[in-house]
């Protein structure tokens, strides 16, 4: 049996709707750069050549979107995630050895070659506990991602086989642009067991990486899904959770972002809230409230792990650690996602739905 949520886990601090905590506010410290078109932003503060970083990557894909995202961590800090992450897995599923199963954001989990699906209650519990885990996590990391609208993406290749390779190659090359601050440092990429056109596209991007960065990326061998507890595996499971959550915000399924956490805000926004009349109504309301006021912190955590409005002499416009590609390339995409998350997770006016939509690009 998985961990059972308690009243304390669902306890919610109901803030004044006009109150915003400091960690939820945009940084107001701007550096206006000469010849930058008066854009407010930040000078790229480059890391040192002897610094070593690891970029852990995973992907999600459907018929319309390709999403590749991950976490960049200093090589020295990378091992510090392992024990806290294994502790979390043990807390969530105390009946299992945390080294014997693989956690995923999608609701599936793997053990000894078999795949299982979480129940709705198990998934809800996982995300509640995950958000609490992120609040105490000490390991520093930055979030990077590339989103491609496959319908609008302009192919140069003619054959379908080459088109698929091209799609992945261009995705990884665009993702490398998000590493501008580390352009002089040594960077390794660790992925899960990718194959086929994606693997070929990845290899081509690695080979061309020194056209974007000062040094060629070091492509590590993909990590096997049978590895459940190594340092690399723990990071890839961590990444799987994070990219699932953020990709669900960028292109949600219908109005659902993640576990219906936004349902409470939607009901308030369209004045569809009413006082509970029965004990069952009260419990349902408490779940809605807690999911919104707890899981919104997950999205604040993610937006604060991205960097935006970065000015570099290598790019004409501001860049960020998140990129969107449609029929053109949006290098400062993290700025738009940051604003959208901030607006939605600090609602103080009635709005019927999320105003952010990837379809407008």
C-alpha positions in Angstrom: 0.0 0.0 0.0 1.2 3.5 -0.8 1.4 6.2 1.8 -2.0 7.3 3.1 -2.7 11.1 3.1 -3.7 12.5 6.5 -5.6 15.6 7.5 -2.3 17.3 8.1 -1.2 16.6 4.6 -4.3 18.3 3.2 -4.3 21.2 5.6 -4.2 24.4 3.6 -3.2 27.9 4.5 -5.9 30.0 2.9 -4.1 33.3 2.1 -5.6 36.7 1.4 -6.3 36.5 -2.3 -4.2 39.7 -2.8 -1.3 38.3 -0.8 1.7 37.1 -2.8 4.7 35.7 -1.1 8.2 36.9 -2.0 9.3 33.7 -3.7 6.3 34.1 -6.1 7.1 37.5 -7.3 9.2 38.3 -10.3 12.7 39.6 -9.6 12.5 43.4 -10.0 16.3 43.8 -10.2 16.9 44.7 -13.9 20.0 45.5 -15.7 19.4 47.7 -18.7 22.1 46.9 -21.2 23.6 49.3 -23.7 22.4 48.7 -27.3 19.9 46.1 -26.1 16.8 47.9 -27.4 15.9 48.9 -23.8 14.9 45.4 -22.9 14.9 44.7 -19.2 16.9 41.6 -18.5 20.1 40.1 -17.2 23.6 39.9 -18.5 24.7 36.3 -19.1 27.1 35.5 -16.2 29.2 32.8 -17.7 30.5 29.8 -15.7 34.1 28.9 -15.7 35.8 26.5 -18.2 36.8 24.1 -15.4 33.2 23.8 -14.1 31.5 20.5 -15.0 27.8 20.1 -15.5 25.4 17.3 -16.3 22.2 17.8 -18.2 19.7 15.0 -17.5 17.0 14.8 -20.2 13.8 12.9 -20.8 11.0 13.5 -23.4 7.2 13.4 -23.8 5.6 13.3 -27.2 2.2 13.0 -28.8 0.8 13.6 -32.3 1.1 17.4 -32.1 4.0 18.1 -29.7 7.5 17.0 -28.9 8.7 18.1 -25.5 12.2 17.4 -24.3 13.2 18.7 -20.9 15.6 18.2 -18.0 17.7 19.4 -15.2 21.1 20.9 -15.3 23.2 20.3 -12.2 26.8 20.9 -11.3 28.8 17.6 -11.3 29.7 18.2 -7.6 26.1 18.6 -6.6 24.6 15.8 -8.7 25.2 13.0 -6.1 23.3 14.9 -3.4 20.0 14.1 -4.9 20.3 10.4 -4.6 19.6 9.7 -0.9 16.8 12.2 -0.5 15.1 10.9 -3.7 15.3 7.3 -2.5 13.9 8.4 0.8 11.0 10.0 -1.0 10.3 6.7 -2.9 10.4 4.8 0.4 8.0 7.3 2.0 5.6 7.1 -0.9 5.6 3.3 -1.3 6.9 2.0 2.1 6.1 -1.6 1.3 8.7 -1.6 -1.5 12.5 -1.3 -1.6 13.1 2.1 -3.3 15.9 0.5 -5.3 13.6 -2.0 -6.9 11.1 0.2 -8.8 11.2 3.1 -11.2 9.0 6.2 -10.7 7.4 8.1 -13.6 5.3 11.3 -13.7 2.7 9.8 -16.0 1.2 7.5 -13.4 3.0 4.4 -14.5 5.7 2.8 -12.5 8.1 -0.1 -13.3 9.3 -3.0 -11.2 11.2 -6.1 -12.3 10.4 -5.6 -16.0 6.6 -5.2 -15.3 4.6 -2.0 -15.7 1.9 -0.9 -13.4 -0.6 2.0 -13.3 -1.3 4.2 -10.3 -4.9 4.6 -9.2 -6.3 8.1 -9.1 -5.9 8.3 -5.4 -2.3 7.1 -5.6 -1.4 9.6 -8.2 -3.0 12.4 -6.2 -1.0 11.3 -3.1 2.2 11.2 -5.1 1.9 14.8 -6.4 1.0 16.1 -3.0 4.0 14.4 -1.4 6.2 15.4 -4.3 5.5 19.1 -3.9 6.3 18.8 -0.2 9.5 17.0 -1.1 10.6 19.8 -3.4 10.2 22.3 -0.6 12.9 20.6 1.4 15.2 19.6 -1.5 18.6 21.2 -1.1 20.2 20.1 -4.4 20.5 23.2 -6.7 19.5 22.7 -10.4 18.2 24.6 -13.3 15.3 23.6 -15.6 15.7 23.5 -19.4 13.3 22.5 -22.1 12.4 22.6 -25.8 8.8 22.4 -27.0 8.2 21.8 -30.7 4.8 22.1 -32.4 5.2 19.3 -34.9 2.3 20.5 -37.1 3.9 24.0 -37.6 7.5 22.9 -37.7 9.1 23.7 -41.1 11.0 20.7 -42.4 13.9 21.0 -44.9 14.2 17.2 -45.4 12.0 15.5 -48.0 11.8 11.9 -46.9 9.7 11.0 -43.8 12.7 9.0 -42.4 15.0 12.0 -42.6 12.2 14.3 -41.4 12.0 12.4 -38.1 15.7 12.6 -37.6 15.7 16.3 -38.5 12.9 17.0 -35.9 14.9 15.4 -33.1 18.2 16.9 -34.2 16.8 20.4 -34.4 15.1 19.9 -31.0 18.4 19.0 -29.3 20.3 21.8 -31.1 17.7 24.3 -29.9 18.0 22.9 -26.4 21.7 23.5 -26.5 21.1 27.2 -26.9 19.5 27.2 -23.5 23.0 26.4 -22.1 24.4 29.8 -23.1 25.5 30.6 -19.5 27.5 27.4 -19.4 28.9 27.8 -23.0 32.6 27.7 -21.8 32.1 24.8 -19.3 32.3 21.1 -19.8 28.8 19.7 -20.2 27.6 16.0 -20.3 24.2 14.9 -21.4 22.5 11.8 -19.8 19.3 10.4 -21.3 17.2 7.3 -20.9 17.2 4.6 -23.4 16.3 6.5 -26.6 16.5 4.7 -30.0 15.7 5.0 -33.7 15.3 8.4 -35.3 15.5 10.1 -31.9 18.8 8.5 -31.1 20.2 9.4 -34.5 19.0 13.0 -34.2 20.5 13.2 -30.7 23.9 11.9 -32.0 23.9 14.4 -34.9 23.1 17.3 -32.4 26.0 16.2 -30.2 28.3 16.1 -33.2 27.3 19.7 -34.1 27.2 21.0 -30.5 30.4 23.0 -30.8 28.7 25.2 -33.4 26.5 26.5 -30.6 28.7 26.2 -27.5 32.5 26.6 -27.2 33.1 22.9 -26.5 31.5 19.8 -27.9 28.9 18.2 -25.6 29.8 14.8 -24.1 27.0 12.4 -24.9 26.9 9.7 -22.2 25.5 6.2 -23.0 21.7 6.1 -22.4 20.7 4.7 -19.0 18.8 1.4 -19.1 15.3 1.3 -17.6 16.4 -1.7 -15.6 18.6 0.7 -13.5 16.3 1.9 -10.7 18.7 3.5 -8.2 22.0 4.8 -9.6 22.8 8.5 -9.5 21.9 8.8 -13.2 18.7 6.8 -12.8 17.5 8.9 -9.8 18.0 12.1 -11.8 16.1 10.7 -14.8 13.2 9.7 -12.5 13.3 13.2 -11.0 13.3 14.7 -14.5 10.4 12.5 -15.6 8.3 13.9 -12.8 9.2 17.5 -13.5 8.8 17.4 -17.3 5.4 15.7 -16.9 4.1 18.5 -14.7 5.4 21.4 -16.8 4.5 19.9 -20.1 0.9 19.5 -18.8 0.9 23.2 -18.1 2.3 24.2 -21.5 -0.1 22.0 -23.5 -2.8 20.7 -21.1 -5.3 18.0 -22.0 -8.5 20.0 -22.4 -8.6 22.3 -19.3 -6.8 19.8 -17.1 -3.3 20.8 -16.2 -2.3 18.2 -13.6 -4.6 16.1 -11.4 -7.3 18.7 -11.8 -5.4 20.9 -9.4 -6.8 24.0 -11.2 -10.4 22.9 -10.8 -10.8 25.0 -7.6 -9.5 28.1 -9.4 -11.8 27.5 -12.4 -14.8 27.2 -10.1 -13.9 30.5 -8.4 -13.2 32.2 -11.7 -16.7 31.4 -13.1 -18.4 32.0 -9.8 -19.4 28.3 -9.7 -18.4 27.8 -6.0 -21.0 27.0 -3.4 -20.8 26.3 0.3 -20.8 22.5 1.1 -24.0 21.1 2.4 -23.0 17.6 3.4 -19.9 16.0 4.9 -19.1 14.5 1.5 -19.3 17.9 -0.1 -17.0 19.3 2.5 -14.4 16.6 1.9 -14.6 17.1 -1.9 -14.1 20.9 -1.4 -11.1 20.2 0.9 -9.5 18.1 -1.7 -10.0 20.8 -4.4 -8.7 23.5 -2.1 -5.7 21.5 -1.0 -4.8 20.4 -4.5 -4.8 24.0 -5.7 -3.0 25.6 -2.8 -0.4 22.8 -2.6 0.2 21.8 -6.2 0.5 25.4 -7.3 3.7 25.5 -5.3 5.0 22.8 -7.7 4.6 25.1 -10.6 6.1 28.1 -8.8 9.1 25.8 -8.0 9.5 24.9 -11.7 9.2 28.5 -13.0 11.8 29.7 -10.5 14.2 27.0 -11.7 14.2 28.5 -15.2 16.1 31.6 -16.3 14.7 34.2 -18.7 15.5 37.6 -20.3 19.2 36.7 -20.6 21.2 39.0 -22.8 24.3 37.5 -24.5 26.5 39.0 -27.2 25.8 35.8 -29.2 22.1 36.5 -29.7 20.3 39.5 -30.9 17.3 39.1 -28.6 16.8 37.9 -25.0 17.1 34.2 -24.5 16.0 31.8 -21.7 16.3 28.2 -20.6 13.1 27.3 -22.3 12.6 27.3 -26.1 9.5 27.0 -28.3 9.6 26.1 -32.0 6.6 26.5 -34.2 7.2 27.9 -37.7 9.8 30.1 -36.0 12.0 29.9 -32.9 11.1 31.6 -29.6 14.2 31.6 -27.4 12.8 33.6 -24.5 9.8 31.2 -24.1 10.5 30.8 -20.3 9.4 34.5 -19.9 5.9 33.7 -21.2 5.6 30.4 -19.2 6.8 32.2 -16.1 4.1 34.9 -16.5 1.4 32.4 -17.2 2.2 30.3 -14.1 2.5 33.3 -11.9 -0.8 34.7 -13.1 -2.7 31.4 -12.8 -1.3 30.4 -9.4 -1.9 33.8 -7.9 -5.5 34.4 -9.0 -7.2 37.4 -7.5 -9.7 38.2 -10.2 -12.4 36.2 -11.9 -11.1 34.6 -15.1 -12.9 31.7 -16.8 -9.8 29.9 -18.0 -6.1 30.0 -18.4 -5.2 32.9 -20.8 -1.9 31.2 -21.8 -2.2 29.1 -25.0 0.6 27.6 -27.0 -1.7 27.7 -30.1 -1.3 31.5 -30.3 2.4 31.2 -31.4 
